[in-house]
Amino acid sequence: MQQNTKTVMENKRIIDLNIVEFEDHIGQILDSKLNQALHELKEEEKLLTREQVIKRLGIAPSTLADYTHKGILTSYRIGHRVYYRWSEIINSAVKVEPQKRTK
């Protein structure tokens, strides 16, 4: 009986796909989405140089030094090079609430 159920399920078609083709298609979609999410996660954890952070944020070198000195941003040193984690930069951003206008 189990063999018959399996055969019947394999012959069912969803959007003109049998169950095996459907599973394969869903697997491909999931793989693609997971790979994309993993790539984005890796990008966030990438270490960036001072120059890269300055360029991404559009700030002056003195501003980056000030943020680092005040502890707003955390820097990491490897040898003589200084790096920042993009995910930490994004997490340190503070939401600005709109101010009400007074007349």
C-alpha positions as CSV (number, residue, x, y, z in Angstrom):
1,M,0.0,0.0,0.0
2,Q,2.9,2.4,0.8
3,Q,4.3,1.8,-2.7
4,N,0.9,2.8,-4.2
5,T,0.8,6.0,-2.1
6,K,4.3,7.0,-3.2
7,T,3.4,6.4,-6.9
8,V,0.2,8.4,-6.6
9,M,2.1,11.3,-4.9
10,E,4.8,11.3,-7.5
11,N,2.2,11.5,-10.3
12,K,0.4,14.5,-8.7
13,R,1.2,17.7,-10.5
14,I,1.3,21.1,-9.1
15,I,1.6,23.9,-11.6
16,D,2.5,21.2,-14.2
17,L,5.3,19.7,-12.0
18,N,5.3,16.3,-10.4
19,I,6.3,16.1,-6.8
20,V,9.9,15.4,-7.4
21,E,10.3,18.3,-9.8
22,F,8.4,20.5,-7.3
23,E,10.7,19.5,-4.5
24,D,13.7,20.2,-6.7
25,H,12.4,23.6,-7.7
26,I,11.6,24.6,-4.1
27,G,15.1,23.4,-3.1
28,Q,16.7,25.6,-5.8
29,I,14.7,28.6,-4.6
30,L,15.7,28.0,-1.0
31,D,19.3,27.5,-1.9
32,S,19.3,30.8,-3.8
33,K,17.7,32.7,-1.0
34,L,19.9,31.2,1.7
35,N,23.1,32.0,-0.3
36,Q,21.9,35.5,-0.9
37,A,21.2,36.0,2.9
38,L,24.6,34.4,3.7
39,H,26.4,36.7,1.3
40,E,24.7,39.8,2.9
41,L,25.6,38.6,6.4
42,K,29.2,38.1,5.3
43,E,29.2,41.6,3.8
44,E,28.0,43.1,7.1
45,E,30.8,41.3,9.1
46,K,33.5,42.4,6.7
47,L,36.3,44.4,8.2
48,L,36.6,47.8,6.6
49,T,39.6,50.1,6.5
50,R,39.3,53.7,7.7
51,E,39.2,54.9,4.1
52,Q,36.4,52.5,3.2
53,V,34.3,53.7,6.2
54,I,35.0,57.4,5.4
55,K,33.8,56.8,1.8
56,R,30.7,54.8,2.7
57,L,29.6,57.2,5.4
58,G,30.7,60.3,3.4
59,I,32.5,61.8,6.4
60,A,35.8,63.5,7.0
61,P,38.7,61.5,8.5
62,S,38.6,63.8,11.5
63,T,35.0,62.9,12.1
64,L,35.8,59.2,12.0
65,A,38.6,59.7,14.5
66,D,36.3,61.7,16.7
67,Y,33.6,59.0,16.6
68,T,36.3,56.4,17.5
69,H,37.8,58.5,20.3
70,K,34.3,59.1,21.8
71,G,33.5,55.4,21.6
72,I,30.7,55.8,19.2
73,L,32.4,53.4,16.8
74,T,34.7,50.5,17.8
75,S,37.9,50.0,15.9
76,Y,40.0,46.9,15.6
77,R,43.8,46.9,15.0
78,I,45.7,44.2,13.1
79,G,49.3,45.2,13.1
80,H,49.4,48.9,12.2
81,R,46.1,48.8,10.3
82,V,42.8,50.0,11.8
83,Y,39.5,48.3,10.8
84,Y,35.8,48.7,11.6
85,R,32.9,46.2,11.3
86,W,30.2,47.5,9.1
87,S,27.5,45.7,11.2
88,E,28.7,47.6,14.3
89,I,28.6,50.9,12.4
90,I,25.0,50.3,11.3
91,N,24.1,49.2,14.9
92,S,25.6,52.3,16.4
93,A,23.3,54.5,14.3
94,V,20.7,56.3,16.4
95,K,17.2,56.8,15.1
96,V,16.4,60.5,14.8
97,E,12.8,61.4,15.8
98,P,11.2,64.2,13.8
99,Q,10.9,67.5,15.7
100,K,7.6,69.2,15.9
101,R,7.6,72.7,14.4
102,T,6.7,75.5,16.7
103,K,5.1,78.7,15.3
